[in-house]
Structure formats: structure tokens, C-alpha cells
Amino acid sequence: MTASAVAARRRARISPGRVALSAFLVLAGVLMLLPVVWVVLQSFELPADQSSVPPVWFPAQLTLGSYRTLFSTTPFWLNIANSVIVTLAVVLGSAVVSILAAYVFARIEFRGREALFVMFLVALTLPTQVTAVPEFVVVKYLHLLNTRLSLIIPALIQVIGIFLLRQHFRTIPVDLDDAARIDGAGHLGIIRHIMVPLSWPAISAVMIITGQYIWNDFFWPNLFINSTDKMTAPLALYNLESVAGGGPVGAIFAGLSVMCVPCVIAFIFLQRRLMEGIGYRGVSR
């Protein structure tokens, strides 16, 4: 490639349109981060600054008083532990369920398969509140109310995960299944040695999306849990605000900041997996 061609390619890369798009994306990213930065700053500010309007972006003095109030007023470490246990259990359990169900819908022929899959997709269009009453009745009759299992067992079926993995499994050539069967592999062997390795980017993305949803979930814990020591972190913060009549505001900001830490850490280490899963197209036929 000649020097003039290299220079032309470089000029194409820094065209005005690309510069404008990059500037727009940077601005959008900053605007999206501002509320998070504001919450974290509020957790370190003095009570007088926390209630000031407009917000104080550059406080003259920082304090850990809000964090001391949070952990002395509520068993928040226990609530965080509950969130971690529930999230990990749902992420791992729903991944197994989604892989098995997606394999059935993608590979096993049976009467009514497509109709059943359509019913699964219809479930995605229903608001969460539609299933709240029947799900509460089922959990009650199973004697699981006010337990972590009430948050784990119903969440093991993640329809969006089944749908995404089913689509990815369908991109894997059936010839690989036939080759595995010649070697004596059954359905579980095919899933273990073919489906999971070839679909791992998609599985990782489904696990990350599920984990983010469960970690921030408030609706189902609010429906099933009423003991303070069994609450997840989002429900504990809401309970702190409602019981205290709208405060302490600083402790609530401190709790929100603590909840952000695992999400930020997870995104830093797993963002590549998430991007690979979103852009993954499987093995071409």
C-alpha cells in the first residue's frame, strides 16, 4: 500500500461525521453518568449539603457519616449478602434451565413445540403485575413466603434467556450433533461438548443480563419478603426510607452507592463477554 493510500485511509477515519458522532456519544455517556456521580457525592456530603438546591457538586468537606448511619440503623451487610445469594443462585440456576429448555426448542422435535414456544414469547409481552397474584398464591401454598427460595425458584425460568439461547443453538450445524451421536453422545453430551462451548458468548451475555435484573429487582422481594433480615438491598433501602418518613437521606444515598459497586466491578470485568454475546452470530451453516 502506497503512502498516499495510507494517508487517504487515515483522513477517512477522521472524517467530520465520525468526529461529530464520537463527540455526541461522549456527551451522551457523560450525561448518563451524571446521576450516578451525584448519588455517590451525596453519600459523602454533610447533611446540609445533601438537601441543598441546586445540588452541591464540589463539597468543601467530605464525611462518612451517612455510611455510619446506614450500617448502624439497618443490617445492610446482611441485606447485601441476601442480594448476592439470590443473584448468584438465580444466575446459575436460570442459566442451566435456559440451556436445557433452549436445546429442547432448538433440537428436539415434538408435537406442539412451536405453539409452546410462541406461548413463551407471549409471556414476554405481559406486564409483571399480571402474574403477581397467581405467583403469590403458588409461593404461599409451597410455604416459601418470607424466604430466599421465594425469590430464587420462580426466577429460574427466564424467558428472554431461553429465547436468545434457542436462537443461537439454531445457528449451530446439526451435523455436529450427528457426529457426536456416532461417538455415543446423548442429548446431555451434545449440550456439554457442543452447544455450551460454541454458545458460551451468548450464555455469558444472558447470565450478565439476568444478574443485573435480579440484583436491582424490587417488585418481587417487596411482594414475598417482610422480615428485615431477609430483605434484599433494594427492598431494605425502601424500607429504611418509608419507616423513617423519608430519611435519613444520606444513608439512602450511601446504600445506593454501595449497591453500585458490584455492578461497576462486574461490568469492568465482564464487558467484553457482554459485547461478544450481543454481537455473536454462531457458526454459519
C-alpha positions in Angstrom: 0.0 0.0 0.0 1.4 3.4 -1.0 1.9 6.3 1.3 -0.8 8.3 -0.4 -3.3 5.4 0.1 -2.4 5.2 3.8 -2.9 8.9 4.2 -6.3 8.8 2.4 -7.4 6.0 4.7 -6.4 8.0 7.8 -8.3 11.0 6.6 -11.3 8.8 6.0 -11.1 7.6 9.6 -11.2 11.2 11.0 -14.0 12.5 8.8 -16.2 15.3 10.2 -19.1 12.8 10.5 -17.1 10.4 12.7 -15.8 13.2 14.8 -19.3 14.6 15.4 -20.6 11.1 16.2 -17.8 10.4 18.7 -18.4 13.8 20.4 -22.1 13.1 20.6 -21.5 9.6 22.2 -19.0 11.1 24.7 -21.6 13.8 25.7 -24.3 11.2 26.0 -22.1 9.0 28.2 -21.3 11.9 30.5 -24.9 12.8 30.8 -25.8 9.2 31.7 -23.1 9.1 34.3 -24.0 12.4 36.0 -26.8 10.9 38.1 -24.5 8.2 39.4 -21.8 10.7 40.2 -24.4 12.8 42.0 -25.6 9.9 44.2 -22.0 9.0 45.2 -21.1 12.6 46.0 -24.3 13.0 48.1 -23.3 10.0 50.2 -20.1 11.7 51.3 -21.6 15.2 51.8 -22.7 16.9 55.0 -26.5 16.8 55.7 -26.8 20.5 55.0 -25.3 20.0 51.5 -27.4 16.9 50.8 -30.6 18.9 51.0 -29.4 21.9 49.1 -30.9 23.1 45.9 -29.2 23.2 43.4 -27.0 20.2 44.3 -23.5 20.8 45.6 -21.1 19.2 43.0 -17.9 20.3 44.8 -18.4 19.9 48.6 -16.0 21.7 50.8 -16.0 18.8 53.3 -16.5 15.1 53.0 -17.7 12.7 55.7 -18.5 9.1 56.2 -21.4 9.9 58.5 -24.0 8.7 56.0 -22.4 5.3 55.8 -22.2 5.0 59.6 -25.8 5.9 59.8 -26.7 3.3 57.2 -24.9 0.4 58.9 -25.9 1.3 62.4 -29.6 1.8 61.5 -30.1 -1.3 59.4 -28.4 -4.7 58.9 -27.4 -3.6 55.5 -24.4 -6.0 55.2 -26.9 -8.8 55.7 -29.2 -7.3 53.1 -26.3 -7.1 50.6 -25.5 -10.8 51.4 -29.1 -11.7 50.7 -28.9 -9.9 47.3 -25.6 -11.7 46.5 -27.0 -15.1 47.4 -30.2 -14.6 45.4 -28.5 -13.2 42.4 -25.8 -15.9 42.2 -28.4 -18.7 42.7 -30.7 -17.3 40.0 -27.9 -16.6 37.5 -26.5 -20.1 37.8 -29.8 -21.9 38.1 -31.6 -20.0 35.3 -28.6 -20.5 33.0 -28.9 -24.3 33.4 -32.7 -24.1 32.9 -32.3 -21.8 29.9 -29.7 -24.0 28.2 -31.8 -27.2 28.7 -35.1 -25.5 27.5 -33.4 -23.8 24.6 -31.9 -27.1 23.4 -35.3 -28.8 23.5 -36.9 -26.0 21.5 -34.0 -25.9 19.0 -33.2 -29.6 18.5 -35.9 -32.0 19.7 -39.0 -32.4 17.6 -42.3 -33.0 19.4 -45.9 -32.2 18.8 -46.8 -28.6 19.8 -43.2 -27.4 20.0 -43.7 -24.2 18.0 -47.0 -23.4 19.8 -45.4 -23.9 23.2 -42.5 -21.6 22.2 -44.9 -18.9 21.0 -46.6 -19.1 24.4 -43.2 -18.4 26.0 -42.8 -15.4 23.7 -46.2 -14.1 24.6 -45.1 -14.2 28.2 -42.5 -11.5 27.4 -45.3 -9.1 26.4 -47.2 -9.4 29.7 -46.6 -6.9 32.4 -45.0 -8.3 35.6 -48.1 -7.4 37.6 -50.3 -9.7 35.6 -48.6 -12.8 37.1 -48.1 -11.3 40.6 -51.3 -12.7 42.2 -51.1 -16.3 40.8 -47.4 -16.5 41.6 -48.0 -15.2 45.2 -50.7 -17.9 45.7 -48.3 -20.6 44.4 -45.5 -19.4 46.7 -47.8 -19.2 49.6 -49.1 -22.8 49.2 -45.5 -24.0 48.9 -44.8 -22.4 52.3 -42.0 -20.3 50.8 -43.2 -16.8 51.8 -40.5 -14.7 53.5 -37.7 -17.0 52.4 -34.9 -16.5 49.9 -36.3 -19.5 48.0 -39.4 -17.4 47.1 -37.1 -15.1 45.1 -35.0 -17.9 43.6 -37.3 -20.6 42.4 -39.8 -18.5 40.4 -36.9 -16.6 38.8 -35.2 -19.8 37.4 -37.3 -19.6 34.3 -36.1 -16.6 32.3 -38.0 -16.5 29.0 -35.6 -14.0 27.4 -32.7 -16.3 28.2 -34.5 -19.3 26.7 -35.3 -17.3 23.6 -31.8 -15.9 23.0 -30.1 -19.3 23.5 -32.6 -21.1 21.4 -31.8 -18.7 18.5 -28.1 -19.3 19.0 -28.5 -23.0 19.2 -30.3 -23.0 15.9 -27.3 -21.4 14.2 -25.1 -24.4 15.1 -25.0 -27.1 12.3 -26.9 -30.2 13.0 -24.1 -32.2 11.5 -22.1 -31.7 14.7 -24.9 -33.3 16.7 -24.9 -36.3 14.3 -21.1 -36.6 14.7 -21.5 -36.6 18.5 -24.2 -39.3 18.3 -21.9 -41.5 16.2 -19.4 -41.2 19.1 -22.1 -42.3 21.5 -23.1 -39.0 23.0 -26.7 -38.4 24.1 -28.6 -35.2 24.5 -26.7 -34.1 27.6 -23.4 -35.0 26.0 -24.3 -32.8 22.9 -25.2 -30.0 25.2 -22.0 -30.3 27.2 -19.5 -30.8 24.4 -21.1 -28.9 21.5 -23.9 -26.4 22.5 -22.3 -24.8 25.6 -18.7 -24.4 24.1 -20.0 -22.9 20.9 -22.6 -20.7 22.5 -20.6 -19.6 25.5 -20.6 -15.9 24.5 -24.4 -15.9 24.3 -24.7 -17.8 27.6 -22.4 -15.3 29.3 -24.4 -12.3 28.0 -27.7 -14.0 29.2 -26.1 -14.5 32.7 -25.0 -10.9 32.9 -28.4 -9.5 31.8 -30.1 -11.8 34.3 -27.8 -10.9 37.1 -28.3 -7.2 36.6 -32.1 -7.6 36.6 -32.1 -9.7 39.8 -29.7 -7.5 41.6 -31.8 -4.4 41.1 -35.2 -6.2 41.4 -37.6 -4.6 43.9 -41.0 -5.8 42.9 -40.8 -9.5 43.8 -38.9 -9.0 47.1 -41.5 -6.4 48.1 -44.2 -9.0 47.4 -42.7 -12.0 49.1 -40.4 -10.7 51.9 -41.4 -8.9 55.1 -38.6 -9.6 57.6 -35.8 -7.0 57.7 -33.1 -9.6 58.0 -34.3 -11.4 54.8 -34.7 -8.4 52.6 -32.6 -7.8 49.6 -30.7 -4.5 49.4 -33.2 -2.5 47.2 -36.1 -3.5 49.5 -34.1 -2.7 52.6 -33.4 0.8 51.3 -37.0 1.4 50.5 -38.0 0.1 54.0 -35.5 2.5 55.5 -37.0 5.4 53.7 -40.6 4.5 54.4 -40.1 3.7 58.1 -38.1 6.8 58.8 -40.6 9.0 57.0 -38.4 9.9 54.0 -35.0 9.7 55.5 -32.2 9.7 56.5 -31.5 10.8 53.0 -27.7 10.5 53.4 -28.0 6.8 54.5 -30.2 6.0 51.4 -27.6 7.6 49.1 -24.9 5.6 50.9 -26.8 2.4 50.3 -27.3 3.2 46.6 -23.6 3.9 46.3 -22.8 0.5 47.9 -25.2 -1.2 45.6 -23.5 0.4 42.5 -20.0 -1.0 43.4 -20.7 -4.7 42.5 -22.4 -3.6 39.2 -19.4 -1.4 38.2 -16.9 -4.1 39.1 -18.9 -6.8 37.2 -19.2 -4.5 34.1 -15.4 -3.8 34.1 -14.5 -7.4 34.1 -17.4 -8.8 32.0 -18.0 -6.1 29.4 -16.1 -8.0 26.8 -18.2 -11.1 27.4 -21.4 -8.9 27.1 -20.3 -7.3 23.9 -19.3 -10.7 22.4 -22.7 -12.2 23.4 -24.6 -9.3 21.9 -22.7 -9.4 18.6 -22.4 -13.2 18.5 -23.9 -14.9 15.4 -22.9 -18.5 16.0 -21.4 -20.9 13.4 -22.7 -20.3 9.9 -24.4 -23.2 8.2 
